[in-house]
Amino acid sequence: MFSKFTSGSDDSIQETGSIGIQEENAEPIQNNVSKSSFIDEKILRMMGNMGYKTGVGLGKNEQGITKTIDIAYQLGKRGLGLNIKKLSPSQESWDFNKENITVQEELIWLENKRDDCFDASSMSQWIKEGMPKNHIEDETNFCDKDILLNVIQSKNIFDELDLLELCQARAKANPFETIKSVYFMNRAALKMANIDAATNFMFSRIDENEHHKHHSGPFYFADICAGPGGFSEYILWRRQWFFKGFGLTLKEENDFRLSESTCASPVSFQAIYGKDDDGNVCSPDNIEDFRDRVIHETDGKGVHFLMADGGFSVEGNENLQEILSKNIYVCQCVVALQVLCNNGHFVTKLFDVFTRFSVGLLYLIYRCFEKVSIFKPNTSRPANAERYFICYGLKDNPVVDSIKQHLWTVVKRLWEISDCSDVDILEIVPLEIIKSDREFCDYIRQSNNSLGERQIVGLQKLAAFCRDPTLIDVRQEQLRKECLKYWQIPDKPRSPLPSLSIDDVLNFIVDKPEILLVQPRELDGLDKFSNTIQEVEDWHYCALYSSQTTNHCNFYVGLSSSKVYRLQRNKWVKVKNLALGRGTVLYGEFVKESVKLKNRNAEEKCSFRYSLHVIDALQLGDKSLMNLSFKERVNMIKVYCKAVNKESYTGTVRVRSKLIEPVANLVFKSLIRKKKNNKQYFQSLPVLGFNSNEESYDINSLLFLKTNSSQSFHSTYVLRVQMFLKSESCSDEKKYFSLDEIVSNLKERL
């Protein structure tokens, strides 16, 4: 939504060089910076002693000049004497009163009150094709003509500027330039922080939304066309592994680089590059693959919000940025409609919104949500056309379904003609339908006019700062402090993460590290089982892959997302292809799972995957579980495992929570089964694999955990009991039990 600015009064103008920062409900920040001549009084006295008189020329006959000598400024590294049309060097002043600056920006929402319906089949007739446009001067249906022409003319001023000159002028002219990226990877993270704060944190606090607050977690988001991942870095810094992200962006130089972040862990983020494995959001095959995988990994519900920040260089064609970006516009919107859950949110980057295509797209997306807003955050440089389209609450009705189908048709057609230079889609909604919604049209025109005027001022200021390199905006540092405070971002520099060792982690979490070496008590008789498991309601059980000869249950410590160690035979051994959050300490079993894969011919193929089944935990990332009950720990573990498991990365070790149930369930609804024609037990698992039909693992023993409310992690861990199940290879009958024997024993006591 565009920012709502209030006009300032002359009373709020500060003296030269002073700073006025707006408090809540105060007038906008203004500054009146003028040039003054400052002459050292000591020098004047020295000159007076030598006969100088104020206002009189030097020399015996006072014939010297009395006018100020102009300084000859040179633009950049260009040769002396070069004169650039429209950009002649000068000592001009800039009127800072032209800018109305507010730290706490206000969004203006457009509510969707429409209830008329569209039919997808008839909407296909709305698409109009023609020769690609190479100008926008005539696109005045949704903007005042004078404003449009002034924006275009102001952009033309910089045709002769090189990048260095532009960057130097922008660094001094933009009042918010010194905010930069703080301790994040790039400025995009601060843009999302700005947008989030301006919307009352509707993205990072979506767990407080009335429609989503009962979700068990993790909360899911998607990040599209956003490498190296500043948007995701901000969300993960804010909410850590309680939020899980899915990314789609171009590979190589535009890829995600969240592993380079010094403030957020990439452990709960996974990039998905689509069927073509290139991350191109414009490919229909990639969109379908991304949709299917995300829907699968979110239990069929979709993500809670989606962020899109697509763009590319349009150097030399700045006035055509909107036309050149149309494909990205529509593809990002289609992905959002495909993967968002009901009542989910969406934010996407736009540039100019003048053409029928762009306005038609916004109209369709507006019809899919409860309310929308066009907003240019302070972190978006004032001289560019960038703005963000923020959408609140995806609706669940037939209109949304029809619009999905219509836009999907548009995406596939744009892909078909992507290599054609003589045809393009010019319109996806008839102009008369758009104009029939007077409220929407008024909103778009007001937004375009307001943001256009703001951009013109920004361009004019940039031009003035290019002409006169002595100009500065003295408000920058104070604005930086006020913005960071409002966005709730600590003002500290980027610095490398301190190195972390296993001893560092354990000494912080465990009072006596030797407790990690305590082995479970092995029961060798049903009488001992009865004496140990006396109060059945105080105990839970889980099925283990571990056998009498091989133990697969160990402690795991995460030092970073790629450095995970397992305590094995009293030594810490690095585990390959397993990702856990920095600081994580958990107890789990490494399991070889059987997987039945489905293929196009409906045939099943047997395979296997290695998986870490988490039984209990002391700490998950930065979240300590030591003071939580067993039930609370299990719930946290379930969320954590869903967050860090990356099912689309087939070469990695899975992470899932161990199926732990009350002991009484062994009698009434046991999940343990016997394989046909032998004595081997197995347990079916919830299917994680994208192409899996069934997943299970062999069971060789049972682990019993005392879990009543008085049990901490330490007591539950120390008091655990293990019983080994009979199989064809068992020889010592005293150490092995059939499941039927254990169940019969429990029945007698229930």
N, C-alpha and C positions, 0 to 999 in steps of 0.2 A: 504494500500500500504506500502511497506517497506520503511524505512527511507533511504534517500540518504546521506551518510556520506562522508565528505572530509577528506583527511589525513592531519595531522598537521606536522609542521616543528620543528626542534630543537630550533629555535629562539623563539618559543612561550612557551617553557617550563619555568615555574616559579620556583623561589627558594623554598627550603623546607618550607612547611607550608603556602605558599602564595596562592592566588586564582586568576585565570584568567577566566573571564566570557566573552563569545562571544557576541559581538555586531552584528548588521546586517551586513552581507557580510564579517564578520571577520572569522579568522581561528577557528576551534573547540577548545573547552575548554580542556586543558591538565594540568596535574599536575605530578610532579616528587617528590614523597615523599620518603625520605630515612631515615634510622635510624642513629641517631648520639648520641654520648656519651657526656653528659654535666656534668662537674665536677666543683663543687663550688670552686672558687679561694681562698676563706677564709679557706676552709678545707685544700687545698693544702699548704697554708702558715703555718697552725698549724702542719701539718704532717712534713713539712720541718724543723720546729723548733725542732721536735723530732728526726731528723736524716734521714727522708725519702728522697731518691733520685729517680728522675724519671727514670723508666726502670730497676730499681734494686729491688730485693726482700727484704722483711722485715726480721729482725732478726740480731743477732750479726754477723753472717757470711754471711748475705745477701742471706740466703738459701730459703726465701719464694718464692711462685709461682708468676710469672709475667703475666700469661695468664688470660684473662677474665673468670670469673666464670659463667658458663651457669646456667640460671634459669630453674628449672623444672616446666613446665606448666602442669596443669591438665585439661582435657577436661570435662567441665560440672561438674556433681556430681558423675562421675564414680569413682570407687575405684582406689587408688594409684597403679601405676605400670601397669595398663591396657594399652595394645598397640593395637590400631585399625588399621587393614591393610588399607593402602592407606591414612591414616589420622593421621599420627604420629605427636605429638606436636612438634613445632619448632619455632625458631625466624627467619622467612624468610621475605624478603622484597617483596613487590608487585610492579610491574612495571605499574604505572598508565598510561603510554603512550600506553598501549594496547587498552585503551578505547578512542573512538572518540565521544565526547559529543557535541551535538548542542541543544540549547534551542529552536530555531526556526527550527523545523524539516521540511523537504521537502518531499512531496509525489510524487511518480512516478506513473502516471496513465497509464493504458492500455486501449486504445480506441477500441471500438467494431466497426470494419469496415466490418464485415461479412454480406453478404446478402443471403447466401444459406439457404434453408428452411429444416425443419425436418417434418416428418409425424408422428403423435402421435401413430398410429397403428404399424408402423415399429419400433418405438423407444421402444416399449414394449419388443421387441426381444433383446434389448441391456442388459437387466438385467441378470446377472450371479450370481448364488448361489453356495455355497459350504460350507465346514467346516469352522467354525470361525477361524480367524488367531490369533495366540498367540505370534507373533514376527513381527518386522518390519525391521530386518537387511537386508532383500533382496529387500526392496522398494527403488530402486536406479534409477528408470526411470526419476525422477524429482528432483534429488539431487545428488551431488557428493558423491561417496561411502565413502571416507575418512571423510567427514564432518558428514555424518549420523552416522558412527561408533564412531567418537569422541564425538558426542552429547550423544549417548547411554552410552559410557564409562564414560563420565564426570558425568552423572546422577548417575551411580552406586557408585560413591564415597560416596554418602550420605545415603547409605543403613543403616549405623550404627548410624546415627545422630538422636537424639531425637528432638522433636519440639522446645523445649526451646533453645537448642544450635543453631538450624537453625535460629530462630527468632532473637537471639542476634547477630549472625554474619551478617545476612541480614540487620539489622537495621544500622550497621556501614559500610557495604560494598556497598549498593545501593546508588549511589550519589543523587538520587531523593527521598530517603526514608522519609526525614523530611517534605516533602510536606503534607503527610498524607491526612486528609479529610477536613482540614481548618474548616469551620463552617457547612459543610454538614454532612449527617448521616454516610457515609462511603466513602472509596477511589474510589468507582465506579463513584461517581459524578465528581471527578477530572479527571478520565479517559475520561468521555464524554466531559468535558470542554477542555481537551487536544486534543481530536479528532476533536472537533468542531473548535477550533482555527487553527489546522493544515490544515483543509479543507476550511479555510477562512469563517468559520461560516456558512457553507452551510445548516446546520440543524436548528440552532436557528434563522437564518435570511432567512428562506425559503420564507418568504413573500416578499423578494426582488428579488426572482428568476423570470425571465421573463415569465415563464410558470404559475406562481402562484400569482403574485403580484396583479392581479385583483380580487382575491378571497375575498369575503366580510368578511370572518372570522366566527368563530374562525378557526385557523389552527390546523389540527388534527395530532396526532402522536400515535404510539402504542409502548408498552414496553413489551418485551417478555422474560420470564425466568429471571427476573431481580429483584426479591425481595432482600432487602427491598425497592428498588426503587430509588437508587442513580442516575441513568440515568434520570428518570422522575423528580426527585428533582432538578437537574441542569436545565433542560428545563423550568420547572415551575418557578424556581427562576429567570431565565433569561427573560422569557416572560409572566409570571403570567397567568391570565385567558384569554389572547388573544390566548393561545394555549390550546387545550383540549386533554387529554391522555386517552388511553384505555390500560389496563394491563392484561396480562395472565401469572400467575406464580403459583407454588405449594402453597397450603395453609399451615397453621400452622407455623412451625419455619422458613419456606422460604417465607412467605407471604409479601405483601407490608405493609410498616409501615410509610407511608408518613405523617400520623397524628402526628408522633414524630418529624417531621422536624421543625427547628427553623428559617428557612429562606424561605420556600416555602409553599404555601397553597395547600392542597389536594382537594380544592373545585372543581377544573376543571379536576379531574382525577377519573376514575372509573375502578375498577378491575372487570373482567368478568372471571368466572372460568370454563365455558363450560358446556356442557350437563351433564357430570359426576360430576360437582361441586367440582372438586379437583384441577383444574388448570394444569393438566398434558398436556403439549404441544404435547406429542407423541400420544395422543389419537385422532384418526380421528374424532370421534364425537365431541370432544372439539374444534377441529380446525374448523369444519363446523359451530358450534354454535357461536364461536367467530367471524368468518367471517360474518355470517348473521347479527349479532347484530351490528357489527362495520359498515358494509355497510349501514344498516338501519339508524343508528344514524348520518351518514355523508351524508345523502341525496343521497345515492346510488353511491357516488363518491370514497369513500375510504380515507385512511389517507395520509398525505403529506410525512411522513417519518416513518420508523419503526426501532427500536433499539432492538437488541437481545444480551443477555449477559449470555447465558446458560452455565452451567458447574456443575461438581460435584466432590467430593473427589475421587482421584485415588491413594490414599496412598498405596505404595507397588507395584503399577502397573504404575508408571510414564511413562515408555517406551511404554505402550499400550494406553495412553490417547487418541490418535487420533482414534483408533479402537473402544474404549469404548464410545466415544462421537459422533459417526457417526449418531446415531438416532436423537440426539438433533440438530446436524448440519443440516440435511435435513429437519426436521420438522420446524425449525425456518425459513428456506428459503422458504418452502411452505407457511407458514403463511404470509410471506412478499408478495409473489406473489399473494396471495388471497386477501389481504386487501389494498395494495398500489394503489393510484390513478396513472393515467398516469403522467409520468415525476417525480414520487416520488422517494425518496432516501431510502437507506437501509444500515445499518451497523450491522455486527454480529461478535461475538467472535469466533475465531478458535484457535486450538493449532497446533500441527504438521500437515503438509500437504504433506505427502509422498505417501500415498496409492492411488491406482487407484480410489477407491470409492470417497475419498475426492477431488482429482483433477478433477474427472469427474463431481462432484457436482459444483465445482467452475466454470468449463467450461460452464455448462448449465446456471448458474446464470449470468456469464459474457455475454452470448449471449442475455440476457434479458435487459441489461442496455446499456446506451451510453458509459460508461467507468467505470472501476473498479480499485481498488488499495488495496494492502495488506500492512498493516501498523502496526508497533509495536510502540506505543506511549511511551514517556519517563516515564509515570506513570505506565507502565507495567514493572514489575520487570525483570531485564535483565537475570536472571538465569532460568526463566521459558520459556515454549514454546508458551505462549499466544501471539496472534496477532489479528488484526481486518481486516475484509474484508469489504471495503467501496464501495458502488455501487451508482452511480450517474445517475439519469434520467431513470426511467422505460420506456421501449419502448412499443408501441401499435401496434403489428403486429402479423401475424399468428405463427411466431416462438415462441413468448412468450406463446401463447395459447397452442401450442403443448408441450412445456416444462412444463407448469402447469399440464397438464394431465399426462405426464410421471412421474413427481415427486410425484403426488398424488397417482399413482399406487405404487410407491416405498414406500411411507409412509404407505399405507394400508397393504402392504406385510410385512413390518418390524413389524407392530403391530400384525399381525397374528402369526409371528414366534418369538415374544418377549419372550416367555417362553421356546423356544426350545434351547437346548445347542449344537445341532449337525448341525445346518444350519444357514447360514447368507448370506446376500447380499454382494458380494465382488466387484461388478462392475456395474455401471449404464450407462456408456458410453464406447464403445469399445476403446481400447488403440490406435488403428490405426486412429480413428476419432480425438482423442485428439491430436495426434502427427501430424496430417495433418495441424493443425493450428500452424505453426512454431513460430509465434510471441507470442502466448499464452504460449506455452511450454517453450520458452526461458525466458519468464517473470516469470513463476512459478519456474523454476530452479534457476534463479538469485535471486529471493526472498528467496527460501529455503536455498541457499548457504550463502547469506548475513546474514539472521537471524540466521542460524545455527552457523556461525562463531561468531556472537555476543553473542549467548547463551553459546557457549563454553567458551568464555572469562568470561562471567558472572559466570558460574559454577566454573571455576578455581579461580576466585577472591573470591568467597564465600568459597571455600575450604581453601584458604590461610588465610582468616579472621577467619575461624574455628580453624585452627592450631595455630594461633597467636592472642590471644584476645587483644593485644596492638595495632593492626593495626586500623587505622581510615581513613576515606575519608573526608578531611578537606573542600571539596567543597560544602558539603550538604546545609548549610544554605544560601549561596549566590545563589546557583542554585534554591533553593526554591523561593527566592525573584524574581529572573529573570523570572522564569516560570509563577508564579502567575501574574506578570505584563503583560507578553505576552498573557496569556489566559484571561486577563481582569477580574481577580478574586481578590477582595479586601483581603488584608492580615489581617484578624482579627480572633479571636478565636470564637468557638461555645459558645453561651450563650442563656439562656432561653428567650423567648419572654416576654417583659414587660406586666404586667397585663393591661387590657383595660376595662373601664367601659362605659356605655351608655353615661354618661355625658362627658367623655373624647372625645368620637366620636362627639357628637353634638356640644360641645363647640368649637371644631376645625373646624367644617363645617358650622354651622348655627349661625348667629349673634344673632338672636332672636328666641330661641327654641319655644316660644309660637305660632309662625306661624304654627307649626305642628298641632295645635288644630283648625285651621280655617276650618269650615264646608262649603261644596258647597252651593251655592245659589239655592234654590228650586223655580222653576217657576210654577205658578198656573194659567196661561192663555196664549193663543197663542199671544195675543197682547204684553205681556211682552217678549215672545220669539222673536217676530219681533224686538222689541226695543233693546234687548240684543245682538242678533246675527244679527247685521246690515250689516257688511262687511263679507259676507259668506266665502270669500276666506281666511279670517284671522283665521278661526276656523277649528278644527278637532273634531271628536266625537269617542266614543267607547261605546260598549254595556256592561251593568253591570248586574251582578247577584244580586246585592243589591236591596232591596225593600224598601218601605216606612217604614216598621216596623223593618227591620234588615239591618244594614250597615256592609258590608264586606270589605270596603276600609279602609286601615290603612297604617301607616308608619312601616317599618321594619328596624331593625339595626342588623348587623352581627358583633359579637365580635370575633368569630372564626368559623370554618366550622361547628361546632356542637352546637354553642351557638348563637341562633337567637331570637330576641325579637320583639314583636308587640305592638304598642301603642294602647291600647284597653280601652275605657272609662277612658281616661287620666292616665292610668297606663301601665307600661311596663310588658308584660306577655311573658314568655318563650314559644316558639313554638317548638313542637316536630317534629322530622323527616324532618326538613327543613334545608338545608345547603346553606349558603351565605358566601362570602368572608369577611375576617376581615376588618372592617372599612366601610362596605357597608351601605348606607342609601338610601332607595328607598320607593316609594309610589306604592302600588299595591292592588289588590283585591283577597281575598281568595275564591276560587270557587269550587263547587262540579260539576265535569264534568261527563256526561253520556258517557259510552264506550260500543261499540258493539265489542265483541271479536270473532275471527274466530277460529275454531278448525279443527281437521283432517277430520271430516265428513261434512265440509263445512256448518255447522250450526252456527248460531250466538247466543252468550250468552251476555246478558246485564249485565253490571257492572258499577262501577263508580270509579273515582280517584279524590283526592283532588289536587288542583293546585293553585299556586300563579301566577296571571296574573300581570306582572309589567307594570304600567302605565307611570311612570316617575321616575327619580332618581337624587339625589344630588351627590352621590359618589358610585362607583362600585369598591370594593376592594381599591386599592391605586390610582385609577383613578378618579380625580375630574371632574364632569360634569357641575359645576356651571357656567362656562363661555362659554358653548357651546349653540348653537341654539337648538330649539326643534327638528329639523330634525336630527341634529348630535347626540343629546341625544337618540333619538329613534333608530338610527343605532347602537349606542354603546350598548343599552339595548338588542337589538336582538342578538348581538354577545355574550354578557354576559350570557343571558338566555340559549343559546345553549351550552355554555361552562360549566355552573354549573348544568344543568339538568342531572340527572342520571337515564335514562329511564330503565336500567336493574335492578335498585334497586326498586322493586315493592312496598316496604313498605314506600317509601319516598314521600314527597310532590313534585309534579312537579313544575318546574319553566319555565314559557314561557312568551314571550312578549305579551301584550294585543294587539289585532287587532285594530289599530287606523287608521282612514281614514279621508280624507277631508269631510267636511259636505256635499258638493255637491254630494258625492257618495251615500248618503241616497236616492237621487232622481234617480240617473242613474244606480247604480249597488250595491244596498244594499245586504249585506250578511245575513240580519235578515229575518227569516221565521216564519210562524205560524204553530203550530202543528195541525194535523188533528182533526176535531171535537171539538176543544176548542179554546179559545182566547189566550193561552199561546204562547209567542214568544220564539224562540231559535235561536242560531247561531252555524253553523258548524265550526269546528276548524281544522287546519292542524293536521294530524294524527301523534302522537308521539309514541304511543304504538307499541311494536314489533309485537304483535299479534292482533292489532286493525284493524277493518274495518272502523268504523266511530267514531268520537268523537265530542261532542257538549255540550252546557250548556244552561240553561234557562235564559231568559233575562227579567228583571223587570223594568229596567230604562236605560236612556241614559245619558252619561256624555259628556259635551261640553267643549272643551279646547281652549283658545285663544293662537294661536301658531305662530303669525307673527314674523318677524325677530327681532322686538324690545322687545320681551317677554323673560325674564329670567325664570328660574325654579320658582322662588318665585311668579312672576306675573301670570304665567300660572296657578300655583296651587291656588292662592288666588282668581282669577277671574273665576274659573271653575263653571259650571252651570249644574244642574241635573234636568231631567224631568222623571216622572214615567209613565210607560205604563199601559194601561188598561188590566185587566184580569177578569176572572169570579168572583173573590173575591172582586173586587173594589166596594166601596160604594160611595165615594165622587167623583163625576164626575169632579169637578173643579180642583182636584189635579192630575188627570190621563188623559192621552191622548192616542189615538190610533196612530199607526205608520202612518196610512194614513193621519191623520190630520196634523201631523208634515211635512210629505212629500208635501202635498198640499200647506202648508204655504211657504215652501222653493221654490216650483215651481213658485209661484207668484213673487218671488224676484230674480230669476236666469235668 
